[in-house]
Amino acid sequence: MQHVYFEVVGSPVPKARARTVRKGGRTWSFTPKKVAVWEKIVKLEASKHFSMPINGPVMISMIFHMSRPDSRRKDIWVSTTPDLDNLEKSVLDALNGIAYIDDRYVVAKNAQKKYVRNNEARVCIRITNLSKQVNLSSFSQSSDKVLEL
């Protein structure tokens, strides 16, 4: 089993709906600039760890460390916006063509959103190639054991 771990420093940005604009009888959609910039940062960091995308099933784990507002000094978990699924989607889309050929190859995932303690806001990403994995139950029983591919 092959694992790749990396961190992307910066405040995670949730995937927003594509904006649609009509002008002069033409209609087009675009990704909001803030999302596009975040996805570019994720792609850049991921490209340091992948020489070519994985062509097969993968498992991905993500921990989003969000900036802590003063009103949440004692909280550990982020129970407010942004939604976890939208944070996941921006990372999954950014990793398309870099970590894996397409996010349809993501067959298992785990995600958390926590307030950052003393460090910067960031997302920690772990991608596991499951191409040689028979089933996920053996993965969970031996998650610390790294097998050669």
N, C-alpha and C positions, 0 to 999 in steps of 0.2 A: 504494500500500500504506500502510495506516495502522498505526502502532505506538503503543502506550501503555506507558509504563514507570513503575513506582512501587515503593516499598519499604515493607514492613510491619515495624516495629521490635518486637522481643520474641522470646522463645524459641519457635521453631516447634513446634507440637504435632501429632503424628501422629493420623490418624483411627483411632479405636478402634471396635471392634464395638459396635453398639447393645446396651445392656443390657436384658434382659427380666426383668420382675418379675411374679410371680403373688401375688395377695392376694385372699382372699374369693371365689375362683372366677373372678376377672378376671385377664387377662393384658395387659400393655402393655410397649412398648419405649421407651427414651429414649436420647438421646446423652449420654455422660458430660459433666459440667459443664466440665471443663478444655478439652475439644474444642469445646464450644459457645461458651465465652468466646473462644477463639482464632479461631473462624470469625466471630464477631461483630466482632472487631478487624480481620480481613481485609476483611470487608464494608464496614466504616466507611471504611477507607483507600481501597478500590476505588471507593466511591461518590463520592469527591472527583474522580475522573478520568473517570467515565462518566456522561453525562446520560441515556443509555438503553442497554440491552443490545444487543450486536451480534446481528443476525439472519442468521447465515450461518457458514461455516467459519472457524475461528480456529486459530492456532498459539500455543502458550504456552511460554515459557522461564522456569524457576525456578531460582534459586540459593539454597539454604538455608545460611545462615551460622550454625553451631552454636557454643555456648560450648565453649571448649577446657579440658578437665580438666588438672591439673598433670602427670598421667602421660603426656599426649600432647603435650608441648611441641614436638616436632619434626615431628609429623604435619601434613599439609595436608588430606588427605581423611578423612572420617568413615567408617570401615569397621565401625562398631558400630551398635547400635540407636540411634535408631529407623530402621525400614526406609524407604528412599526412596519407595517406592510409597505408603506410608501418609501420609507428609508431603505428597506430591502430592495425594492424595485429599482431605485436609482443605482445601487451598487451592482445588482445583477445585470442591468442593461449596460453599465459601463464595462463590465468584464467580458461582454460578448466579443468574440474574435481575438481576445487577448489571453484569458485564462481557459476558456472553453470556446468551442466553435459557435454555440448558440445556447441561450439560457434554457432551452428545452432539455438539455443534458443534465440540468440540476434535478436530481431525483430525491434528494433529502436536504433539508436545511434546518438550521437552528439560529435563532436571533434573540438578542436582548438589547434593551436600551436602559442605560444607567447614567446617573450623574457622575461626572468626572470628579475625582478626589483632589489630587494636587497637580496633576498634569494637564496638558492641553486637551481640548476636545478632539476626538479622533474616532475612527472605526478600525477595529481589529478583525482581520479576515483570515480564515483558515479554509483552504480548499483541499479536499481529499479526492484523489483519482480512484474511482471504484471499478475500473475496467476489469481488474483481476479479482474483485471481491465477489464471493458467492452470494452472501446475503448480509443485511445490515445487523442482524442479531450477533453475528460473530464479530462485527466491528465494535459494537457496544461492549462486548465482553472483553475485548482486548484492545481498547482504545489507546493504551499506552505503548503497545507493541508495534514497532514499525517493521513492515515486511519489505523485502526487496522486490521490485517489479521485474 
